[in-house]
Amino acid sequence: MIRLTGIERTFIVGEEEVHALRSVNLEIAQGEYLSIMGPSGSGKSTLLNVIGLLDRPSAGTYDLDRRDVTGLSDDELARARREKIGFVFQFFHLVPRLTAAQNIELPMVFAGIDPAARRPRLDRLLAEYGLEDRARHRPDQLSGGQCQRVAIARAMAMNPSVILADEPTGNLDRHTGQDVMAVLERVHHNGGTVLLVTHDPEIGSRARRRLRMIDGAIVSDSNC
């Protein structure tokens, strides 16, 4: 499903060349649950951004669902992101002026899905993530855990092949974080592919497969 071969990502900071990713080779099969751990600056989020088609590698190739996406145009990348990838972030990134229901519906609106077809999918997502009684609430009227559930429901709106979660519990208390992890793990149990970046060893250890990164390179890849 995902195959990275010789992926490099470099940035120029002042007169210095910074290697954010170094010769990354990685294969991820459909339905895997994988955590990416390592110290700050180790390349975890950069790797997630490359996999999520938010950033382009400086070298190497990336195959997504047996298609080389390395050289796609910006419009083609946007289409692939919309159709295949769902994102969950630490700070939710919900649109403040929209209700929970409108935030969840947003990817379907951008995809041009007819309102009559959006409604049953939206109702199913609200029910599945326990948000039916919060559908008309804006983000500032929701708890952190509720905001993250809205974000996960939004990520699932287009039935993506993979969910990428970048520190999804980092802005939550431990109890709420456990609830959010249970929601993400339900996505995996239902056949979804979940990639999780975290600084928390307890959260990372819940994944069946665990990567550790240091200085832009994968230094360990283990299965529990």
VENRAJO-V864472 format. One record per pair of residues at least 24 apart in sequence whose ideal C-beta (glycine too) atoms are under 10 Angstrom apart, sorted by the first residue. I is the first residue (numbers start at 1). J is the second residue. D is the distance in whole Angstrom. If there is no record, write none. Layout:
# VENRAJO-V864472
I & J & D
I & J & D
This chain:
# VENRAJO-V864472
1 & 27 & 8
1 & 28 & 6
1 & 29 & 6
1 & 30 & 5
1 & 31 & 9
1 & 32 & 8
1 & 63 & 9
1 & 64 & 7
1 & 65 & 6
1 & 66 & 8
1 & 84 & 10
1 & 161 & 7
1 & 162 & 7
1 & 193 & 7
2 & 26 & 7
2 & 27 & 7
2 & 28 & 4
2 & 29 & 8
2 & 30 & 9
2 & 32 & 9
2 & 34 & 10
2 & 51 & 6
2 & 62 & 8
2 & 63 & 7
2 & 64 & 6
2 & 65 & 8
2 & 69 & 10
2 & 161 & 9
2 & 162 & 7
2 & 193 & 8
2 & 195 & 8
3 & 27 & 5
3 & 28 & 8
3 & 29 & 10
3 & 61 & 8
3 & 62 & 7
3 & 63 & 4
3 & 64 & 8
3 & 65 & 10
3 & 66 & 9
3 & 68 & 9
4 & 28 & 9
4 & 47 & 8
4 & 50 & 7
4 & 51 & 7
4 & 57 & 8
4 & 60 & 7
4 & 61 & 8
4 & 62 & 6
4 & 63 & 8
4 & 64 & 10
4 & 70 & 10
4 & 218 & 10
5 & 57 & 10
5 & 60 & 6
5 & 61 & 5
5 & 62 & 8
5 & 63 & 8
5 & 68 & 10
5 & 70 & 10
6 & 57 & 9
6 & 59 & 7
6 & 60 & 4
6 & 61 & 7
7 & 46 & 10
7 & 47 & 8
7 & 50 & 6
7 & 51 & 9
7 & 57 & 5
7 & 58 & 9
7 & 59 & 7
7 & 60 & 4
7 & 61 & 8
7 & 62 & 7
7 & 70 & 9
7 & 216 & 10
8 & 50 & 10
8 & 57 & 6
8 & 58 & 5
8 & 59 & 4
8 & 60 & 6
8 & 216 & 8
9 & 43 & 8
9 & 46 & 6
9 & 47 & 8
9 & 49 & 9
9 & 50 & 6
9 & 55 & 7
9 & 56 & 8
9 & 57 & 5
9 & 58 & 5
9 & 59 & 8
9 & 60 & 9
9 & 216 & 8
10 & 57 & 9
10 & 58 & 5
10 & 59 & 8
10 & 216 & 9
11 & 46 & 9
11 & 58 & 9
17 & 58 & 10
18 & 216 & 9
19 & 43 & 9
19 & 58 & 9
19 & 215 & 8
19 & 216 & 5
19 & 217 & 9
20 & 45 & 9
20 & 46 & 4
20 & 47 & 9
20 & 49 & 9
20 & 50 & 9
20 & 55 & 9
20 & 57 & 10
20 & 58 & 9
20 & 215 & 9
20 & 216 & 5
21 & 46 & 6
21 & 47 & 6
21 & 49 & 10
21 & 50 & 7
21 & 55 & 10
21 & 57 & 7
21 & 58 & 8
21 & 59 & 9
21 & 60 & 8
21 & 213 & 9
21 & 215 & 10
21 & 216 & 5
21 & 217 & 8
21 & 218 & 9
22 & 213 & 10
22 & 214 & 10
22 & 215 & 7
22 & 216 & 4
22 & 217 & 5
22 & 218 & 9
23 & 59 & 9
23 & 60 & 8
23 & 216 & 9
23 & 217 & 7
23 & 218 & 9
24 & 50 & 8
24 & 51 & 10
24 & 57 & 8
24 & 60 & 7
24 & 62 & 10
24 & 211 & 10
24 & 213 & 9
24 & 216 & 8
24 & 217 & 7
24 & 218 & 6
25 & 60 & 9
25 & 218 & 8
25 & 221 & 10
26 & 51 & 8
26 & 62 & 10
26 & 211 & 8
26 & 218 & 7
26 & 221 & 8
27 & 63 & 9
27 & 221 & 10
28 & 162 & 8
28 & 193 & 7
28 & 195 & 7
28 & 209 & 8
28 & 211 & 10
29 & 193 & 8
29 & 209 & 10
30 & 65 & 9
30 & 161 & 7
30 & 162 & 9
30 & 191 & 8
30 & 192 & 9
30 & 193 & 6
31 & 161 & 10
31 & 162 & 10
31 & 188 & 7
31 & 189 & 10
31 & 190 & 10
31 & 191 & 6
31 & 192 & 7
31 & 193 & 6
31 & 194 & 9
31 & 208 & 10
32 & 162 & 9
32 & 188 & 8
32 & 192 & 10
32 & 193 & 6
32 & 194 & 8
32 & 195 & 8
32 & 207 & 9
32 & 208 & 7
32 & 209 & 6
32 & 223 & 10
33 & 163 & 10
33 & 184 & 9
33 & 185 & 7
33 & 187 & 9
33 & 188 & 4
33 & 189 & 9
33 & 192 & 9
33 & 193 & 8
33 & 194 & 5
33 & 195 & 8
33 & 196 & 8
33 & 206 & 8
33 & 207 & 5
33 & 208 & 5
33 & 209 & 7
33 & 210 & 10
33 & 224 & 10
34 & 162 & 10
34 & 188 & 10
34 & 193 & 8
34 & 194 & 7
34 & 195 & 5
34 & 196 & 7
34 & 197 & 10
34 & 204 & 10
34 & 207 & 6
34 & 208 & 7
34 & 209 & 4
34 & 210 & 7
34 & 211 & 7
34 & 221 & 9
34 & 223 & 10
35 & 165 & 9
35 & 194 & 9
35 & 195 & 8
35 & 196 & 5
35 & 197 & 8
35 & 198 & 6
35 & 200 & 9
35 & 201 & 9
35 & 203 & 7
35 & 204 & 4
35 & 205 & 8
35 & 206 & 7
35 & 207 & 4
35 & 208 & 9
35 & 209 & 7
35 & 210 & 5
35 & 211 & 7
35 & 212 & 9
36 & 164 & 10
36 & 165 & 10
36 & 166 & 9
36 & 195 & 7
36 & 196 & 7
36 & 197 & 5
36 & 198 & 8
36 & 204 & 8
36 & 207 & 9
36 & 209 & 10
36 & 210 & 8
36 & 211 & 5
36 & 212 & 8
36 & 213 & 6
36 & 218 & 9
37 & 196 & 9
37 & 197 & 8
37 & 198 & 6
37 & 199 & 7
37 & 200 & 8
37 & 201 & 7
37 & 203 & 9
37 & 204 & 5
37 & 205 & 9
37 & 207 & 9
37 & 210 & 7
37 & 211 & 7
37 & 212 & 5
37 & 213 & 7
37 & 220 & 9
38 & 197 & 9
38 & 198 & 10
38 & 199 & 9
38 & 204 & 10
38 & 211 & 8
38 & 212 & 5
38 & 213 & 4
38 & 214 & 6
38 & 215 & 9
38 & 216 & 10
38 & 217 & 10
38 & 218 & 9
38 & 219 & 8
38 & 220 & 10
39 & 199 & 8
39 & 212 & 10
39 & 213 & 8
39 & 214 & 7
39 & 215 & 9
40 & 199 & 8
41 & 213 & 10
41 & 214 & 9
41 & 215 & 8
41 & 216 & 9
42 & 212 & 8
42 & 213 & 4
42 & 214 & 5
42 & 215 & 7
42 & 216 & 7
42 & 217 & 9
42 & 218 & 10
42 & 219 & 9
43 & 213 & 5
43 & 214 & 8
43 & 215 & 7
43 & 216 & 4
43 & 217 & 7
43 & 218 & 9
44 & 166 & 8
44 & 167 & 9
44 & 196 & 10
44 & 197 & 5
44 & 198 & 8
44 & 199 & 9
44 & 211 & 9
44 & 212 & 9
44 & 213 & 6
44 & 216 & 10
45 & 90 & 10
45 & 166 & 6
45 & 167 & 8
45 & 197 & 6
46 & 213 & 9
46 & 216 & 8
47 & 164 & 10
47 & 195 & 9
47 & 197 & 8
47 & 211 & 8
47 & 213 & 7
47 & 216 & 9
47 & 218 & 8
48 & 87 & 9
48 & 164 & 5
48 & 165 & 9
48 & 166 & 6
48 & 167 & 10
48 & 195 & 7
48 & 196 & 9
48 & 197 & 5
49 & 87 & 10
49 & 164 & 9
49 & 166 & 9
49 & 197 & 10
51 & 85 & 8
51 & 162 & 8
51 & 164 & 6
51 & 195 & 7
52 & 77 & 10
52 & 80 & 10
52 & 81 & 7
52 & 84 & 10
52 & 85 & 5
52 & 86 & 9
52 & 87 & 6
52 & 162 & 8
52 & 164 & 5
52 & 166 & 9
52 & 195 & 9
53 & 77 & 5
53 & 78 & 8
53 & 79 & 10
53 & 80 & 6
53 & 81 & 5
53 & 82 & 10
53 & 84 & 8
53 & 85 & 7
53 & 164 & 10
54 & 81 & 8
54 & 85 & 9
54 & 87 & 8
54 & 164 & 9
64 & 161 & 8
64 & 162 & 9
65 & 161 & 6
65 & 162 & 9
78 & 110 & 9
79 & 111 & 9
80 & 161 & 10
81 & 107 & 10
81 & 158 & 10
81 & 160 & 9
82 & 107 & 6
82 & 108 & 10
82 & 110 & 7
82 & 111 & 6
82 & 157 & 10
82 & 158 & 6
82 & 160 & 9
83 & 107 & 10
83 & 111 & 8
83 & 158 & 6
83 & 159 & 9
83 & 160 & 7
83 & 161 & 8
84 & 158 & 8
84 & 159 & 10
84 & 160 & 6
84 & 161 & 5
84 & 162 & 7
85 & 155 & 9
85 & 158 & 9
85 & 160 & 5
85 & 161 & 7
85 & 162 & 6
85 & 163 & 8
85 & 164 & 6
85 & 193 & 10
85 & 195 & 10
86 & 151 & 9
86 & 152 & 8
86 & 153 & 10
86 & 154 & 8
86 & 155 & 3
86 & 156 & 6
86 & 157 & 8
86 & 158 & 7
86 & 159 & 9
86 & 160 & 4
86 & 161 & 9
86 & 162 & 7
86 & 163 & 5
86 & 164 & 7
86 & 165 & 9
86 & 187 & 9
86 & 192 & 9
86 & 194 & 10
87 & 151 & 8
87 & 152 & 10
87 & 154 & 9
87 & 155 & 6
87 & 160 & 9
87 & 162 & 10
87 & 163 & 8
87 & 164 & 5
87 & 165 & 8
87 & 166 & 8
88 & 148 & 7
88 & 151 & 5
88 & 152 & 6
88 & 153 & 10
88 & 154 & 9
88 & 155 & 5
88 & 156 & 10
88 & 163 & 6
88 & 164 & 7
88 & 165 & 4
88 & 166 & 7
88 & 167 & 9
88 & 168 & 5
88 & 180 & 9
88 & 183 & 10
88 & 184 & 7
88 & 187 & 10
88 & 194 & 9
88 & 196 & 9
89 & 148 & 9
89 & 151 & 7
89 & 155 & 9
89 & 164 & 9
89 & 165 & 8
89 & 166 & 5
89 & 167 & 8
89 & 168 & 7
89 & 170 & 9
89 & 171 & 9
90 & 148 & 9
90 & 151 & 10
90 & 165 & 9
90 & 166 & 6
90 & 167 & 4
90 & 168 & 7
90 & 169 & 8
90 & 170 & 4
90 & 171 & 5
90 & 172 & 9
90 & 197 & 9
90 & 198 & 10
91 & 144 & 10
91 & 147 & 9
91 & 148 & 10
91 & 151 & 9
91 & 166 & 10
91 & 167 & 9
91 & 170 & 8
91 & 171 & 6
92 & 139 & 7
92 & 142 & 9
92 & 144 & 8
92 & 146 & 10
92 & 147 & 5
92 & 148 & 6
92 & 149 & 10
92 & 150 & 7
92 & 151 & 5
92 & 152 & 10
92 & 154 & 9
92 & 168 & 9
92 & 171 & 8
93 & 139 & 10
93 & 147 & 10
93 & 151 & 7
93 & 154 & 9
94 & 138 & 9
94 & 139 & 4
94 & 140 & 10
94 & 142 & 9
94 & 147 & 6
94 & 148 & 9
94 & 150 & 6
94 & 151 & 6
94 & 154 & 8
95 & 138 & 9
95 & 139 & 8
95 & 154 & 10
96 & 138 & 7
96 & 139 & 6
96 & 140 & 7
97 & 138 & 7
97 & 139 & 9
97 & 140 & 10
98 & 138 & 7
98 & 139 & 8
98 & 150 & 10
99 & 134 & 9
99 & 135 & 6
99 & 136 & 5
99 & 137 & 6
99 & 138 & 6
99 & 139 & 9
99 & 141 & 9
99 & 142 & 10
99 & 150 & 9
100 & 126 & 8
100 & 129 & 9
100 & 131 & 6
100 & 132 & 10
100 & 133 & 10
100 & 134 & 5
100 & 135 & 6
100 & 136 & 7
100 & 137 & 6
100 & 138 & 8
100 & 139 & 8
100 & 141 & 9
100 & 142 & 7
100 & 146 & 8
100 & 147 & 8
100 & 149 & 9
100 & 150 & 5
100 & 151 & 10
100 & 153 & 8
100 & 154 & 9
101 & 125 & 9
101 & 126 & 6
101 & 131 & 8
101 & 132 & 9
101 & 134 & 9
101 & 135 & 4
101 & 136 & 7
101 & 137 & 9
101 & 150 & 9
101 & 153 & 9
102 & 135 & 9
102 & 136 & 9
102 & 138 & 9
102 & 150 & 10
102 & 154 & 10
103 & 138 & 9
103 & 139 & 7
103 & 147 & 9
103 & 150 & 6
103 & 151 & 8
103 & 153 & 8
103 & 154 & 6
103 & 157 & 10
104 & 129 & 8
104 & 131 & 8
104 & 135 & 9
104 & 149 & 10
104 & 150 & 6
104 & 151 & 9
104 & 152 & 9
104 & 153 & 5
104 & 154 & 5
104 & 155 & 9
104 & 156 & 9
104 & 157 & 6
105 & 153 & 10
105 & 154 & 8
105 & 157 & 7
106 & 154 & 7
106 & 157 & 8
107 & 154 & 6
107 & 155 & 8
107 & 156 & 9
107 & 157 & 5
107 & 158 & 5
107 & 160 & 9
108 & 154 & 10
108 & 157 & 5
108 & 158 & 7
109 & 157 & 10
110 & 157 & 10
110 & 158 & 9
111 & 157 & 9
111 & 158 & 6
113 & 157 & 9
113 & 158 & 9
118 & 157 & 9
121 & 156 & 10
121 & 157 & 7
121 & 158 & 9
121 & 159 & 9
122 & 153 & 9
122 & 157 & 8
124 & 153 & 10
124 & 156 & 10
125 & 149 & 10
125 & 150 & 9
125 & 152 & 9
125 & 153 & 4
125 & 154 & 8
125 & 156 & 6
125 & 157 & 6
126 & 150 & 9
126 & 153 & 7
127 & 153 & 10
128 & 152 & 10
128 & 153 & 7
128 & 156 & 8
128 & 183 & 9
128 & 186 & 9
128 & 190 & 10
129 & 153 & 4
129 & 154 & 10
129 & 156 & 8
129 & 183 & 7
129 & 186 & 9
130 & 179 & 10
130 & 183 & 9
143 & 172 & 9
143 & 176 & 7
144 & 169 & 10
144 & 171 & 6
144 & 172 & 5
144 & 173 & 8
144 & 176 & 6
144 & 177 & 9
144 & 180 & 9
145 & 169 & 10
145 & 172 & 6
145 & 173 & 9
145 & 175 & 9
145 & 176 & 4
145 & 177 & 8
145 & 178 & 10
145 & 179 & 6
145 & 180 & 6
145 & 183 & 9
146 & 176 & 9
146 & 179 & 10
147 & 171 & 9
147 & 172 & 9
147 & 180 & 10
148 & 172 & 7
148 & 176 & 8
148 & 177 & 9
148 & 179 & 9
148 & 180 & 5
148 & 183 & 8
148 & 184 & 9
149 & 176 & 10
149 & 179 & 8
149 & 180 & 7
149 & 183 & 6
151 & 180 & 9
152 & 180 & 7
152 & 183 & 6
152 & 184 & 7
152 & 186 & 9
152 & 187 & 7
153 & 183 & 9
155 & 184 & 10
155 & 187 & 9
155 & 192 & 10
156 & 183 & 10
156 & 187 & 7
156 & 190 & 10
156 & 192 & 8
159 & 192 & 9
160 & 187 & 10
160 & 192 & 8
160 & 193 & 9
161 & 192 & 8
161 & 193 & 6
162 & 187 & 10
162 & 192 & 7
162 & 193 & 4
162 & 194 & 8
162 & 195 & 7
163 & 187 & 6
163 & 188 & 8
163 & 192 & 6
163 & 193 & 7
163 & 194 & 5
163 & 195 & 7
163 & 196 & 9
164 & 193 & 9
164 & 194 & 8
164 & 195 & 5
164 & 196 & 8
164 & 197 & 8
165 & 194 & 7
165 & 195 & 7
165 & 196 & 5
165 & 197 & 7
165 & 198 & 8
165 & 203 & 10
166 & 195 & 9
166 & 196 & 8
166 & 197 & 5
166 & 198 & 9
167 & 196 & 9
167 & 197 & 6
167 & 198 & 6
167 & 199 & 7
167 & 200 & 8
167 & 203 & 9
168 & 194 & 10
168 & 196 & 7
168 & 197 & 9
168 & 198 & 8
168 & 203 & 9
169 & 196 & 9
169 & 198 & 7
169 & 199 & 10
169 & 200 & 7
169 & 202 & 10
169 & 203 & 6
170 & 197 & 9
170 & 198 & 8
170 & 199 & 7
170 & 200 & 8
170 & 203 & 9
174 & 200 & 9
174 & 202 & 9
174 & 203 & 10
177 & 202 & 9
177 & 203 & 7
178 & 202 & 9
178 & 203 & 9
178 & 206 & 10
181 & 206 & 6
182 & 206 & 10
